[in-house]
Amino acid sequence: MWPKDTGSGALLRLRRSARYLSLMQLRGCGTALVTPFRQDGSIDEPALRNLVSWQVESGVDFLVPCGTTGETPTLSRDEWLRVIDLVIEVADGRVPIVAGATSNSTQDAVAKAKEVAARPGVTAILTASPYYNKPTQEGQYRHFHAIADAVDKPIILYNVPGRTGANIEPSTLARLAEVPHIAGVKEASGSISQIADVCNAVPEHFLVFSGDDAVTLPVIALGGVGIISVASNEIPKEIADMVRAALNNDWATARKLHRKYLPLMQANFIESNPLPVKALLSMMGKIEEVYRLPLLPMRRDTRSKLQKIAAEAGVITKPSGAAPETVTFYIYENWLAGPHKIVLHRSTCGQCNSGKGRPAGHDANHARWHGPYSTLSEARDASHGITGVLIRSECKCV
């Protein structure tokens, strides 16, 4: 029991107590949420709300909006805060929220961390190494120390040298673990040897999360407390169950789930994250497959591999093997900008999707699909019958 004190000392102890309770909850599976977009590029708020509800109801332990998977570099400051606020609102206190706040300018990173820390629904802050600058170990130490000094909420560091160009070495993490408010790390260095060194270097209370679904079990075996996951966007219950089993020392169950879903975990990086995860969520009917430049839709060959792996894992329905070559053809007509043009597609093309696709730049008022046509020759004849067209072409799928 705390001694009775109505002054600032009591308030400080209450805050510390709340922080420690929050940290105790930060274990298990946290989903690095995608940010759904509409065809016009705006945030698809209903889709995001539905995704968050499904995640919570499926049993994930916490949510991480506005990380790499959320395409945060393409969000405006207002959009970044809007996504975080929506996730807080829908989660409604049922799970902790770890909000992403990263910048390669220390001054800006501090300002962003203070802005999200002021939100009562934010439990902790995830912040990555400064990207592009390639700071030294001492530079990273001072960067993170400045952020921690500016806020009164737990900080989870994010080590992802493949994206930032800067690795947080275990000795630096050991120093940072002694800084008040720095509570843990999402380790995505890709090196199990380094993660083992990290677990040995930091105090036991310091939280080590895997940043890669495929190595979650080894990280937990080394002393980690869970995963900040991409795959749990698609299979939240299964990843949460796998992590929970490992943390409860039920390795048989954990390994069984890992073996079943390892190909999907790996397929999520068959192209740059979040291309595969958003493509699969679109196949599942959860979101529209829309990205912001410089990201583009997946290539046809890698999309087919992802679809096959997801079907084998039971995440989407397996295509019927009865008539694999029943392919029809569609013509996409567009007169939104530039010359009036048409493009011939196979129905199985990712951009066509049997005449329901919305290629980049699609506008329902200035574009339409024609078809289906049962043969390629029929489709070509039909394309020549469309008047006013200046450019006729065929997709590489043909």
C-alpha positions as CSV (number, residue, x, y, z in Angstrom):
1,M,0.0,0.0,0.0
2,W,1.2,3.5,-0.8
3,P,1.3,5.9,2.3
4,K,-1.5,8.5,2.3
5,D,-0.4,11.6,0.3
6,T,-2.6,14.0,-1.4
7,G,0.2,15.9,-3.0
8,S,2.3,15.5,-6.2
9,G,4.1,12.5,-4.7
10,A,0.9,10.5,-4.7
11,L,0.0,11.5,-8.2
12,L,3.5,10.5,-9.4
13,R,3.2,7.1,-7.8
14,L,-0.3,6.5,-9.3
15,R,1.1,7.3,-12.7
16,R,4.0,4.9,-12.2
17,S,1.6,2.2,-11.0
18,A,-0.6,2.7,-14.1
19,R,2.5,2.5,-16.3
20,Y,3.7,-0.8,-14.8
21,L,0.2,-2.2,-15.2
22,S,0.2,-1.2,-18.8
23,L,3.6,-2.8,-19.4
24,M,2.3,-6.1,-17.8
25,Q,-0.4,-6.1,-20.5
26,L,2.1,-5.6,-23.3
27,R,2.7,-9.2,-24.0
28,G,1.6,-11.6,-26.7
29,C,0.4,-10.7,-30.1
30,G,0.2,-7.1,-31.2
31,T,-1.1,-6.4,-34.8
32,A,0.8,-3.9,-36.9
33,L,-2.3,-2.6,-38.5
34,V,-2.6,-1.8,-42.2
35,T,-4.2,1.5,-43.2
36,P,-7.1,0.8,-45.6
37,F,-7.6,3.4,-48.4
38,R,-10.5,4.1,-50.7
39,Q,-10.2,4.2,-54.5
40,D,-9.7,8.0,-54.3
41,G,-6.8,7.5,-51.9
42,S,-8.5,8.7,-48.8
43,I,-8.6,6.7,-45.6
44,D,-11.3,4.1,-45.6
45,E,-12.6,4.7,-42.1
46,P,-15.4,2.0,-42.1
47,A,-12.9,-0.6,-43.3
48,L,-10.5,0.4,-40.5
49,R,-13.2,0.3,-37.9
50,N,-14.3,-3.2,-39.0
51,L,-10.7,-4.4,-39.1
52,V,-10.0,-3.2,-35.5
53,S,-13.2,-4.8,-34.2
54,W,-12.4,-8.1,-35.9
55,Q,-8.8,-8.0,-34.4
56,V,-10.1,-7.3,-30.9
57,E,-12.8,-9.9,-31.1
58,S,-10.3,-12.5,-32.5
59,G,-8.2,-12.2,-29.3
60,V,-5.1,-10.2,-30.2
61,D,-3.4,-8.7,-27.1
62,F,-2.7,-5.2,-28.4
63,L,-2.8,-3.0,-31.5
64,V,-0.1,-1.0,-33.3
65,P,-1.5,1.6,-35.6
66,C,0.8,3.8,-37.8
67,G,3.8,1.6,-38.2
68,T,5.5,0.5,-41.4
69,T,2.6,-1.8,-42.3
70,G,0.3,1.2,-42.0
71,E,2.1,3.1,-44.8
72,T,2.7,5.9,-42.3
73,P,5.3,7.7,-44.4
74,T,2.5,8.5,-46.9
75,L,0.0,9.8,-44.2
76,S,-0.3,13.5,-43.5
77,R,0.0,14.6,-39.9
78,D,-3.8,14.9,-39.6
79,E,-4.3,11.5,-41.1
80,W,-1.7,9.9,-38.8
81,L,-3.6,11.2,-35.8
82,R,-7.0,10.3,-37.2
83,V,-6.0,6.7,-37.7
84,I,-4.7,6.5,-34.1
85,D,-7.9,8.2,-32.8
86,L,-10.1,5.8,-34.7
87,V,-8.2,2.7,-33.4
88,I,-8.5,4.1,-29.8
89,E,-12.2,4.7,-30.3
90,V,-13.1,1.3,-31.7
91,A,-10.8,-0.6,-29.3
92,D,-12.6,1.2,-26.4
93,G,-10.1,0.2,-23.8
94,R,-10.4,-3.6,-24.5
95,V,-6.7,-3.8,-25.6
96,P,-3.7,-1.6,-25.2
97,I,-2.7,0.7,-28.1
98,V,0.9,1.2,-29.1
99,A,0.9,4.2,-31.4
100,G,3.7,4.6,-34.1
101,A,5.5,8.0,-33.9
102,T,8.8,8.0,-35.9
103,S,10.9,10.7,-37.6
104,N,14.5,11.0,-38.7
105,S,14.5,14.5,-37.1
106,T,14.9,14.2,-33.4
107,Q,13.0,17.5,-32.8
108,D,10.1,16.2,-34.9
109,A,10.2,12.8,-33.3
110,V,9.9,14.4,-29.9
111,A,7.0,16.5,-31.0
112,K,5.2,13.5,-32.5
113,A,5.8,11.4,-29.4
114,K,4.4,14.2,-27.2
115,E,1.3,14.5,-29.4
116,V,0.4,10.9,-29.2
117,A,1.4,10.6,-25.5
118,A,-1.2,13.3,-24.7
119,R,-4.0,10.9,-25.9
120,P,-5.4,9.0,-22.9
121,G,-6.1,5.9,-25.0
122,V,-2.5,5.5,-26.0
123,T,-0.7,2.9,-23.8
124,A,2.8,3.2,-25.3
125,I,4.7,4.6,-28.3
126,L,6.6,2.7,-31.0
127,T,9.4,4.7,-32.5
128,A,12.0,3.5,-35.0
129,S,15.6,4.5,-35.6
130,P,16.1,7.6,-37.6
131,Y,16.1,6.6,-41.3
132,Y,18.3,7.9,-44.1
133,N,20.6,9.9,-41.7
134,K,22.5,6.7,-40.7
135,P,23.3,7.9,-37.2
136,T,26.1,6.4,-35.0
137,Q,25.2,4.3,-32.0
138,E,25.7,7.4,-29.8
139,G,23.5,9.4,-32.1
140,Q,20.7,6.8,-31.8
141,Y,21.2,6.7,-28.0
142,R,20.7,10.5,-27.7
143,H,17.8,10.5,-30.2
144,F,15.8,7.9,-28.2
145,H,16.9,9.5,-24.9
146,A,15.5,12.8,-26.0
147,I,12.1,11.2,-26.9
148,A,11.9,9.4,-23.6
149,D,12.7,12.6,-21.6
150,A,9.8,14.3,-23.3
151,V,7.0,11.9,-22.5
152,D,5.5,10.1,-19.6
153,K,4.5,6.9,-21.3
154,P,6.4,3.7,-22.2
155,I,8.5,3.8,-25.3
156,I,9.0,0.7,-27.5
157,L,12.0,1.1,-29.8
158,Y,11.9,-0.4,-33.3
159,N,15.1,-1.8,-34.7
160,V,14.6,-2.5,-38.4
161,P,18.0,-1.8,-40.1
162,G,16.8,-3.1,-43.4
163,R,14.5,-0.1,-43.7
164,T,16.3,2.6,-41.7
165,G,19.9,1.8,-42.6
166,A,20.8,2.0,-38.9
167,N,21.1,-1.0,-36.5
168,I,20.6,-0.6,-32.8
169,E,23.4,-2.8,-31.4
170,P,22.8,-4.9,-28.2
171,S,25.2,-2.7,-26.2
172,T,23.3,0.4,-27.1
173,L,20.0,-1.3,-26.2
174,A,21.5,-2.2,-22.9
175,R,22.2,1.5,-22.2
176,L,18.8,2.5,-23.5
177,A,17.1,0.0,-21.2
178,E,18.3,2.0,-18.2
179,V,16.6,5.2,-19.5
180,P,13.3,5.9,-17.8
181,H,10.2,5.3,-20.0
182,I,12.2,3.1,-22.5
183,A,10.4,-0.2,-21.9
184,G,11.2,-2.5,-24.8
185,V,12.2,-3.1,-28.4
186,K,10.6,-4.6,-31.5
187,E,13.6,-6.5,-32.9
188,A,13.5,-6.9,-36.7
189,S,17.3,-7.0,-37.3
190,G,16.8,-10.4,-39.0
191,S,19.6,-11.9,-36.9
192,I,18.8,-14.5,-34.3
193,S,22.3,-14.2,-33.0
194,Q,21.8,-10.5,-32.4
195,I,18.4,-11.1,-30.7
196,A,20.1,-13.6,-28.4
197,D,22.7,-11.0,-27.5
198,V,19.9,-8.4,-26.9
199,C,18.1,-10.8,-24.6
200,N,21.3,-11.4,-22.6
201,A,22.2,-7.7,-22.5
202,V,19.0,-6.1,-21.3
203,P,17.4,-6.4,-17.8
204,E,14.6,-9.0,-17.4
205,H,11.9,-6.4,-17.2
206,F,12.8,-5.0,-20.6
207,L,10.3,-6.2,-23.2
208,V,11.7,-7.9,-26.4
209,F,9.2,-8.4,-29.2
210,S,9.9,-10.2,-32.4
211,G,9.5,-8.0,-35.5
212,D,9.2,-10.9,-37.8
213,D,6.4,-13.5,-37.6
214,A,8.6,-16.3,-38.8
215,V,11.0,-16.1,-35.9
216,T,8.5,-15.4,-33.1
217,L,9.0,-18.8,-31.4
218,P,12.8,-18.6,-31.3
219,V,12.6,-15.1,-29.9
220,I,10.2,-16.2,-27.1
221,A,12.4,-19.2,-26.4
222,L,15.3,-16.7,-25.9
223,G,13.2,-14.6,-23.4
224,G,11.0,-12.5,-25.7
225,V,7.5,-11.6,-24.8
226,G,5.7,-11.8,-28.1
227,I,5.4,-10.4,-31.6
228,I,4.4,-7.2,-33.3
229,S,2.9,-9.0,-36.2
230,V,2.0,-8.5,-39.9
231,A,0.4,-11.9,-40.3
232,S,-2.1,-11.3,-37.5
233,N,-3.8,-8.7,-39.9
234,E,-4.9,-11.8,-41.8
235,I,-5.1,-14.5,-39.1
236,P,-5.4,-12.7,-35.8
237,K,-6.7,-15.6,-33.7
238,E,-4.2,-18.1,-35.0
239,I,-1.1,-15.9,-34.4
240,A,-2.5,-14.9,-31.0
241,D,-3.1,-18.5,-30.1
242,M,0.5,-19.5,-31.3
243,V,2.1,-16.8,-29.2
244,R,0.0,-17.5,-26.1
245,A,0.8,-21.2,-26.3
246,A,4.5,-20.4,-26.5
247,L,4.4,-18.0,-23.6
248,N,2.5,-20.7,-21.6
249,N,5.2,-23.2,-22.4
250,D,2.8,-25.3,-24.6
251,W,5.4,-25.7,-27.3
252,A,3.6,-28.6,-29.0
253,T,0.6,-26.3,-29.8
254,A,2.8,-23.4,-30.7
255,R,4.9,-25.4,-33.1
256,K,1.8,-27.0,-34.7
257,L,0.4,-23.5,-35.5
258,H,3.8,-22.2,-36.6
259,R,4.3,-25.1,-39.1
260,K,0.8,-24.6,-40.5
261,Y,1.2,-20.8,-41.1
262,L,4.9,-20.4,-41.7
263,P,4.5,-20.3,-45.5
264,L,2.0,-17.5,-45.1
265,M,4.2,-15.6,-42.7
266,Q,7.0,-15.8,-45.3
267,A,4.7,-14.9,-48.2
268,N,3.9,-11.6,-46.5
269,F,7.4,-10.5,-47.5
270,I,7.4,-12.0,-51.0
271,E,7.2,-8.3,-52.1
272,S,7.7,-5.2,-49.9
273,N,5.4,-5.1,-46.9
274,P,2.5,-4.1,-46.9
275,L,1.8,-5.1,-50.5
276,P,1.1,-8.9,-49.8
277,V,-0.9,-8.3,-46.6
278,K,-3.1,-5.7,-48.2
279,A,-3.6,-7.9,-51.3
280,L,-4.6,-10.8,-49.2
281,L,-7.0,-8.8,-47.0
282,S,-8.6,-7.6,-50.2
283,M,-9.0,-11.2,-51.3
284,M,-10.6,-11.9,-48.0
285,G,-13.0,-9.0,-48.5
286,K,-11.7,-7.0,-45.6
287,I,-10.4,-4.0,-47.5
288,E,-10.0,-2.6,-51.0
289,E,-6.5,-3.2,-52.4
290,V,-5.4,0.4,-52.7
291,Y,-1.9,1.8,-52.0
292,R,-0.3,5.2,-52.1
293,L,2.7,5.9,-54.3
294,P,5.5,4.9,-54.3
295,L,3.9,1.6,-53.5
296,L,2.2,-0.3,-56.4
297,P,0.0,-3.5,-56.6
298,M,1.8,-6.8,-56.5
299,R,3.1,-8.4,-59.7
300,R,0.9,-11.1,-61.3
301,D,3.4,-13.9,-60.5
302,T,3.9,-13.1,-56.9
303,R,0.1,-12.5,-56.4
304,S,-0.6,-16.0,-57.7
305,K,1.9,-17.5,-55.3
306,L,0.4,-15.6,-52.4
307,Q,-3.1,-16.7,-53.4
308,K,-2.0,-20.3,-53.6
309,I,-0.3,-20.2,-50.2
310,A,-3.3,-18.5,-48.6
311,A,-5.7,-21.0,-50.1
312,E,-3.5,-23.9,-48.8
313,A,-3.5,-22.4,-45.4
314,G,-7.3,-22.2,-45.4
315,V,-7.3,-18.4,-45.2
316,I,-9.2,-18.0,-48.5
317,T,-11.2,-20.5,-50.6
318,K,-9.3,-22.7,-52.8
319,P,-10.1,-22.1,-56.5
320,S,-12.1,-25.0,-57.9
321,G,-9.9,-27.5,-59.8
322,A,-12.8,-28.6,-62.0
323,A,-12.3,-26.1,-64.8
324,P,-9.0,-24.3,-64.3
325,E,-8.9,-22.8,-67.8
326,T,-12.4,-21.3,-68.0
327,V,-11.0,-17.9,-68.7
328,T,-13.0,-15.1,-70.2
329,F,-11.9,-11.6,-71.4
330,Y,-12.9,-8.1,-70.5
331,I,-12.2,-4.6,-72.0
332,Y,-11.4,-1.7,-69.7
333,E,-12.4,1.6,-71.2
334,N,-11.1,4.9,-69.6
335,W,-11.5,8.5,-70.7
336,L,-10.6,10.3,-67.4
337,A,-7.4,12.0,-68.5
338,G,-5.4,12.1,-71.7
339,P,-6.5,10.2,-74.8
340,H,-9.6,7.9,-74.8
341,K,-8.2,4.4,-74.3
342,I,-9.1,0.7,-73.9
343,V,-7.1,-2.2,-72.5
344,L,-7.9,-5.9,-73.0
345,H,-7.6,-8.1,-69.9
346,R,-8.1,-11.8,-69.0
347,S,-10.7,-12.2,-66.3
348,T,-8.1,-13.8,-64.0
349,C,-5.9,-10.7,-64.2
350,G,-5.5,-9.0,-60.8
351,Q,-6.5,-5.6,-62.3
352,C,-9.6,-7.1,-63.9
353,N,-11.0,-9.5,-61.3
354,S,-13.7,-10.6,-63.7
355,G,-14.8,-7.0,-64.5
356,K,-15.0,-5.9,-60.9
357,G,-11.4,-4.6,-60.6
358,R,-10.5,-0.9,-60.1
359,P,-7.1,-0.2,-61.7
360,A,-5.0,2.7,-60.3
361,G,-6.7,6.0,-61.1
362,H,-10.1,4.3,-61.6
363,D,-13.1,6.7,-61.6
364,A,-16.5,5.2,-62.0
365,N,-17.7,8.3,-63.8
366,H,-15.0,8.1,-66.4
367,A,-14.3,4.4,-66.9
368,R,-16.2,1.1,-67.4
369,W,-15.7,-2.6,-68.1
370,H,-17.1,-4.4,-71.2
371,G,-17.6,-8.1,-71.2
372,P,-17.3,-10.9,-70.5
373,Y,-16.2,-12.3,-73.9
374,S,-15.8,-16.0,-74.2
375,T,-12.8,-16.0,-76.6
376,L,-9.8,-13.7,-77.2
377,S,-10.9,-13.1,-80.8
378,E,-14.4,-12.1,-79.7
379,A,-12.9,-9.6,-77.3
380,R,-10.6,-8.2,-79.9
381,D,-13.5,-7.8,-82.4
382,A,-15.5,-6.0,-79.7
383,S,-12.6,-3.7,-78.9
384,H,-12.5,-2.5,-82.5
385,G,-16.3,-1.8,-82.3
386,I,-15.9,0.7,-79.5
387,T,-15.9,4.2,-81.1
388,G,-13.9,7.3,-80.2
389,V,-10.9,5.3,-78.9
390,L,-7.5,6.7,-79.7
391,I,-5.3,4.0,-77.9
392,R,-6.1,0.3,-78.0
393,S,-3.8,-2.0,-76.0
394,E,-3.7,-5.4,-74.3
395,C,-2.5,-6.1,-70.8
396,K,0.5,-8.4,-70.4
397,C,-1.9,-11.0,-68.9
398,V,-3.2,-11.6,-72.4
